[in-house]
Amino acid sequence: MTETRKPWHGVHVATALPFNEDFSVDFDAYAEHVRFLANAGCDGVAPNGSLGEYQTLSEEERGRVISTAVEAAPEGFTVMAGVGAYSALQSVNWAEQAAEAGASSLMLLPPNAYRANDDEVVEHYRRVAAVGLPIVAYNNPIDTKVDLTPQLIARLHGEGLIVGVKEFTGDVRRAYEIKELAPEVDLIIGTDDTVVEMGLAGAVGWVAGYPNAIPESTLELYRLSTSGDVADLARAREIYTDLHSLLRWDSKTEFVQSIKLSMDIVGLRGGACRPPRGPLTAEAHAAVTRDTEAALAKGYK
C-alpha cells in the first residue's frame, strides 16, 4: 500500500465468516483469515457484508466481527465495515461501533425495510455520515429493492455524504453515467464478474468475493485491469477468460455457499452457512467444484 491510498481504495475482501458445528462464530478462525488475506497482498477487508452473513448475526456477534477484523489487521490494512440495516438508527449504531473499533470506512446499503423514496434514502445516508467515517454506498437493488441510480449517487455525493459507490447491478454502462454526473465520486467494483469492464471504466477499488479463495490471482487481475496501461490488458483478458466461470458465482443467489465451497476446495476454512442458507444442490456443488478445480489446474491461487 502506498501512503496516498485512500482507505476505501484497492481490494477489500468481503470476508466470509467461519462457523463452528453449532453455528456459533469461530472468531479465532476469522482473525486467521483476515491475516491470511493481508499476507496475500489484499488492501483490506469489508466485514459484515452479505457474504459475511450479517443478517444472521446477533448484535454482540456483529460488533465483535468488526473488532476482530481491526485487531487482526496489520498496519496499512484497512477495514471497511458493513453497516447496512433496516433503519437509519440501526446503521448509525453500527457506524459508531465501527468508528470506536477503529474501522477506516463504511459500506452502507440504502434502507432496506421497504422501497424507500429518494428523500428517505438521502436522509438515511445523512444520518450515518454524521458519524464521521467516509461512506461507500452499496447499490444492490436486486436485494434491497432500492436503486441508487446515477442521479441519486450524484445527489448523495454532491451533499458530501458518500465518497464512492460499490456498484452491484452488473450494468457497467452505469459507471460512465455516474462519472458524468459526479466526476469526483469513486467507482468501486461490486461484482467479481465485471472486474475488467469496471477497471476500464475507471474503478479505484473492488469489494471482492473470490479473493477469499484465490487471492493472488484475483489481485493480479484487479491490478492489471485498473493500471491504465493498455499493455496490461492482454494478460488481464487471459486471466479473466480462465476465471470468469468461477467469478460468475459471486453474482448468483448461492454466492455465499459457492465461495465457501471454493475456500474448502483450496484448503481454507469455508464451511457451512447459517440457516436459512442451506447446502448447495448437487448440481450447483458439482459446478462450483468443477470451476474451482479448473482454475487450480491452470495454476491460479
Residue pairs with C-beta under 8 A, 6 or more apart in sequence:
1 10
1 43
1 76
1 77
5 43
6 134
6 163
6 186
6 204
7 44
7 78
7 80
7 104
7 105
7 134
8 78
8 80
8 104
8 105
8 134
8 136
8 163
8 164
8 186
8 188
8 205
9 43
9 186
9 204
9 205
10 42
10 43
10 44
10 78
10 204
10 205
10 206
11 42
11 43
11 44
11 205
11 206
11 208
11 211
11 218
11 219
11 222
12 42
12 43
12 44
12 45
12 46
12 78
12 80
12 205
12 206
12 207
12 208
13 37
13 42
13 44
13 45
13 46
13 207
13 208
13 209
13 211
13 212
13 215
14 45
14 46
14 49
14 50
14 51
14 52
14 82
14 207
14 208
14 209
14 212
15 30
15 33
15 34
15 37
15 45
15 46
15 47
15 49
15 51
15 52
15 69
15 212
16 33
16 51
16 52
16 212
16 256
16 259
16 260
16 263
16 270
17 25
17 30
17 47
17 52
17 53
17 65
18 25
18 26
18 29
18 30
18 33
18 269
18 270
18 271
19 25
19 26
19 271
19 272
19 273
19 274
20 26
23 272
23 274
23 275
25 57
25 61
25 64
25 65
26 269
27 64
27 65
27 68
29 269
30 65
30 68
30 69
30 72
31 68
31 69
31 71
31 72
32 72
32 269
33 212
33 268
33 269
34 45
34 68
34 69
34 72
34 73
35 72
35 74
36 215
36 268
37 45
37 211
37 212
37 215
38 72
38 73
38 74
38 77
40 211
40 215
40 216
40 219
41 215
41 216
41 219
42 77
42 211
42 215
42 219
43 77
43 78
44 73
44 77
44 78
44 79
44 80
44 104
45 69
45 73
45 77
45 79
45 80
46 79
46 80
46 81
46 82
46 107
46 207
47 65
47 66
47 69
47 79
47 81
47 82
48 54
48 57
48 62
48 65
48 66
48 81
48 82
48 83
48 84
48 94
49 82
49 84
49 107
49 138
49 207
50 140
50 143
50 255
50 256
51 209
51 212
51 255
51 256
51 259
52 65
52 82
53 256
53 273
53 274
53 277
54 62
54 65
54 82
54 84
56 274
56 275
57 65
62 94
63 94
63 97
63 101
66 79
66 81
66 97
66 98
66 101
66 103
67 101
67 102
69 79
69 81
69 103
70 79
70 101
70 102
70 103
73 79
78 104
78 105
79 98
79 102
79 103
79 104
79 105
80 103
80 104
80 105
80 106
80 107
80 136
80 207
81 94
81 95
81 98
81 101
81 103
81 105
81 106
81 107
82 94
82 106
82 107
82 108
82 138
83 91
83 94
83 95
83 98
83 106
83 107
83 108
83 128
84 91
84 107
84 108
84 109
84 112
84 138
85 91
85 93
85 94
86 111
86 112
86 113
87 111
87 113
88 111
88 123
88 124
88 127
88 128
89 127
91 108
91 111
91 124
91 127
91 128
92 127
92 128
92 130
92 131
95 106
95 108
95 128
95 131
95 133
96 131
98 106
98 133
99 131
99 132
99 133
103 133
104 133
104 134
105 133
105 134
105 135
105 136
105 163
106 128
106 131
106 133
106 134
106 135
106 136
107 135
107 136
107 138
107 166
107 207
108 125
108 128
108 135
108 136
108 137
108 138
108 162
109 138
109 140
109 144
110 116
110 121
110 124
110 125
110 137
110 139
110 144
110 146
110 148
111 120
111 121
111 124
111 146
112 143
112 144
112 145
112 146
114 145
115 145
115 146
116 124
116 146
118 152
118 155
121 146
121 148
121 152
121 156
122 152
122 155
122 156
122 159
122 161
125 135
125 137
125 156
125 161
125 162
126 159
126 161
128 135
129 135
129 160
129 161
129 162
134 163
135 161
135 162
135 163
136 162
136 163
136 164
136 165
136 166
136 186
136 188
136 205
136 207
137 148
137 153
137 156
137 162
137 164
137 165
137 166
138 165
138 166
138 168
138 190
138 207
139 147
139 148
139 153
139 165
139 166
139 167
139 168
139 169
139 190
140 168
140 169
140 190
141 147
141 148
141 169
142 168
142 169
147 169
148 156
148 165
150 174
150 177
150 178
150 180
150 181
150 182
151 181
153 162
153 165
153 178
153 181
153 182
153 185
154 178
154 181
154 182
154 185
156 162
157 163
157 182
157 184
157 185
158 182
162 185
163 185
163 186
164 185
164 186
164 187
164 188
164 204
164 205
165 178
165 185
165 186
165 187
165 188
166 188
166 189
166 190
166 207
167 174
167 175
167 178
167 187
167 188
167 189
167 190
167 191
167 198
168 190
168 191
169 190
170 191
170 193
170 194
170 251
172 194
172 197
172 198
172 201
175 187
175 198
175 201
175 202
175 203
176 201
178 185
178 187
179 185
179 187
179 201
179 202
186 204
186 205
187 198
187 201
187 202
187 203
187 204
187 205
188 203
188 204
188 205
188 206
188 207
189 195
189 198
189 199
189 203
189 205
189 206
189 207
189 208
189 222
190 207
191 250
191 251
192 208
192 209
192 210
192 218
192 247
192 248
192 250
192 251
193 244
193 247
193 248
193 250
193 251
195 206
195 218
195 221
195 222
195 225
195 240
195 247
196 221
196 225
196 233
196 236
196 237
196 240
198 206
198 225
199 222
199 224
199 225
199 226
199 236
200 225
203 225
203 226
204 226
206 222
208 218
208 222
209 250
209 255
209 259
210 218
210 243
210 246
210 247
210 249
210 250
210 259
210 262
211 218
211 219
212 259
212 262
212 263
212 268
212 270
213 259
213 262
213 263
213 265
213 266
213 268
213 270
213 292
214 243
214 262
214 266
214 295
214 296
214 300
214 301
215 301
216 300
216 301
217 239
217 243
217 295
217 300
217 301
218 243
218 247
220 239
221 236
221 239
221 240
221 243
223 232
224 232
224 233
224 235
224 236
224 239
225 232
225 233
225 236
225 240
239 300
240 247
242 294
242 295
242 298
242 300
243 295
243 300
245 291
245 294
246 262
246 288
246 291
246 292
246 294
246 295
249 255
249 258
249 259
249 262
249 288
249 291
250 258
250 259
252 258
254 280
254 284
256 273
256 277
257 273
257 277
257 278
257 279
257 280
257 284
258 280
258 284
258 288
259 270
260 270
260 271
260 272
260 273
261 270
261 280
261 285
261 288
261 289
261 292
262 270
262 288
262 292
263 269
263 270
264 270
264 271
265 289
265 292
265 293
265 296
266 292
266 296
266 301
272 279
279 285
280 288
